[in-house]
């Protein structure tokens, strides 16, 4: 499909000329396996927002899944990630812009006979995706606004999963279980004494553990954001955008 390929290439080239994402640069190396692995790692945050976007455009579940997989496969097939340059920009903006063009060209209709015939690039849990989509309330917001909110939720989920994994590997799973729910609560309202009694720790020790948990959470959040931006200033902008997404 020359028209479709040209549209995708044109959109990606324009965005990549002004955008840098260190993880995507890694995905542009010549080793196909390494490229797929790097892209998969980064896009774990983004596959569900794109899947949900396709569903809101009227695609049934199986079609939305195939389109999402095919989209990521096309990024590698066309070697578009090699066009990345160390400039300003947002990875999610690139993905959504090119995904819109991908859907507008009705790839799924013209390649219906090939559906499911490509090698999956991103690990997608179809049952989980549809369950999650079904639990979302009806929205009057624009799909782009919902995409931003789902990006924010997916990124925070990724951060929490990394944090939980670190505590599990260091043998502090029980401590994490008791402190996790306190991350978003007012410090003055935290039941340090109650948690300490359950864990056989002093109130001061629990307070210190909470401070360390918050600090590590913030550090991981910045690490995840740094994968898709260039400067520290952009990290702060992304954090502002992340929390603003929940207020729209």
N, C-alpha and C positions, 0 to 999 in steps of 0.2 A: 504494500500500500504506500506508494510514493508520497501522496498528499499527506497522509497521516504521519508518516515518518518525518517529512519535512517540517510539519507544524511542531511536532515534539522537539525536533532538533533545534529549530529556530527559537522556540520558547526557552529551552534549556540553555542554549548558547548565550542568549541575551542575559539571562539571570546569572549564569556562571561567570560571566565577564565581570560582574559587580559583586560576586559573592564568594566567600571562602568558608569551607567546613572541613576541619582537619580530618575528621573521620571519613568524609567522602573522598578526600584526596587519597587516603590510604586505599579506598575501594577502587580507585582508578588504576591500580598497578596491573601489570600484565598477567599475573597469576590469577586465572578465573576463580579458583577455589578460595584464594585469599580475598579477592574482591567481593565475592558473594558473602563471605563470612563477615567482612567489615561492614558491608551495607546492611546485612541482616541485623548486626548488633545495633547499629544506629536506628534502623527503621522499626525496631520493636516498639518504639514509643509512638510511631506515626501510623502503623498499619490500621489500627482500629479507627482513628479519626477519619481516615480515607475510606475505610469500609462503610462507616456510618454515613459519610457524605454520599457515597454511591447509593446506599439504601434510601436516603432521603430524595434522591433523584428518581426514584421509582424502580430501582433494580431489585429483583428478588434476591434472597440470601445467597443461593448458589452462584448467581451471576455476579453479585457484588464481590464475593470471595474470589471468583476467577478474574474479575477485572483488577482487583487489588494485586493479586499475585502477578498477573500479566504486566501490570504497570511497572512493578519493581523489576521484573525480568527484562522489560524493554530498556530500562535504565542501564542495565549491564550489557544487553545485546548491542545497543547502539553506542556503547562506550561513552555515554554522555558525561559520566562523572569525571572523566579525564579533563574536561574543560574547566574544572574548578580552579579558581585563582584566589590568592589571599587578599580579598577585598571585603567590604562590608556587605551584610545581607543576612537573611534569615532562611534557614533550611526549610522550615515549614511553608514559607511563602513560595519557594521554588516548587516544593512537592505539590501543593494545592493548585498552583497555576498550571503546571504541566499535566496534572491529573484531570483538570477541567478540560483541557484540550484533548486529552486521551478519551474522555467520555464523549465529548462533542463529536468526535470522529467515529463514534459507534463501532469501536473495535470489536465488541462482543458480537454484534449482529453480522458483521462481515466475515468473522472468523469462527462462527458458531460450530463448525465441524471440527475445529481444533481445540475446543474448550477442554481443559483438563489435560492437554497433551504436552504441556511445558513443565520443566523442572521447577518446583516451588523455590522461591528465593527467600521469602520471609516466612517464619513459622507462624501460622495462623490457626488458632483454635476456633473453628467455625461454630461449634456449639456454644462456646463461651461468648463469642462475639454476638450471636443472635440472642442469647439470653440477656446479655447486657443491653443490647439495643431495645429488646422488648420491655425492659424495666424502665427505660427512659420515658418521662412524661411527654405528652404532645407539646411541641414548641411553636411559638409564633415567630421566633427569631429567624433571621436569615441563616441558611446553611453555613455560610462563611463564619458567622459569629459562633455557631455551635461547634464548628471545626476548631476554632481557637480555644473554646472551653474544654473540648475533649482532648486537645493537645495538652492543655494545662493539667488536666486530671491524669492523663497517661504519664506525663513526666513526673508528677508527684508520686504516682504508684511505683514508677521505676526507682525513684529515690528511696522510697520506703522499703522496697524489696531488697535493694542493696544494703541498706542499713540493717534490716532484719538478718540478712545473710551474714554480715560481719559479726553481729552479736551471737548468732548461732554457732559460727565457727570458733568463736572465742569462749564458748561455754557459758554465755550470759543470756540465754534464751528467756529464762524466767524473769530476769530483770527487765528485758525488753518488753515482754508481755505486760508487765505492770506499768511501765512508763510510756508505752506507745500512745495510749489514749490521752496522755497529758501534754503531748507536743503542742497542741493548739489551744490549750487552756491557759487562763490567766495564772501566773505563777503564785499569786496570793491565794488562789483557790485550790491549789494542789494539795491532796491529802498525804503529805510526806510522812507524817507519823503513822497513818494507817498502812501505807505501803511498806514502811520500815518494819512494822510489826509482822507483816506477812513474810518478809524476806530476812528477818532477823538482822536488820541494819538500823543504825541510828538515823534520826531525822536528818542530821547534817550530812550523813553519807548518801542518803537518798537525794537530797537537794543537789549535792555535788554530781551524782550520777545523772541527774536530769539536765544539769548544765552541760555536761559532756555530751549527752545524747543530742541536745539541741545544736551544739557546736558542730558535731559530726554530720547531722542532718543538713545543716546549712552548707557545710563543705562539700558534701556529695551533690547537693543541688547545683552548686556552682560548677562542679566538675562535669556534670551532665550537660549543663548549658554551654560550657566552654567547648564542647564537641562541635557546636554549630555556630560559633561566633569567633571573632578575631581578637577583640580587645576587652580589658576589664570593664570599660565603660559600657560596652554592649551587654555584658553579663548583667549589670545592674538594670539596664533597660529591659532585658528579657524577663528579669524577675518582676519588674513592675508590670509588664504586659501579662505575665502569668497570673498574678493575683487580680489584675484588672479584668481578666477574662471571666472571673466568677461574679463580677459586679455588673456585667452587661446584660 
